Amino acid sequence: MAIELRKRLEAANYADLSAMMEAYALGAVETARTEYRQKLDFTADSIETLDEILVQVGENPDLDVDFETRLWGGYLGEVLRRRYAGSWEMTVYPGGLAAVPAVEVRGSRIFPLMKVYRRLTMGKEEDLISFYTMVTERLGDPARVN
């Protein structure tokens, strides 16, 4: 299943970065349902479930960090993008050398793929619940418009 999903996602031609990240997010929803028997529904409540899934994903000795980062990071980013009516953009991660997908919300850039990468490679001190809480506290009310 995961191999077929990866082939499908990587072979697709996407109109833009947003379409690609949404496809990966939907792939995460599908994978959560079929492989982990969990429901991801793009709500704030699903972040705890996502974090629990990442614990299991990170235990896989054959972990493909790049693919798993795109898959689950796409989901985390879509939760934030939808909540705040943000947009996907390619931008250089602070201190980094290459552009990575980020969610832009009212002038702030959030790097969900980098957070998922850190969660997978560094463990529980990089939990998504604390990250999501911090981001939503800083961004405030989703309905606020500048």
Beta strands, then each sheet from edge to edge (+ up, - down):
strand 1: 87-92
strand 2: 99-105
strand 3: 108-110
sheet 1: 1+ 2- 3+
end
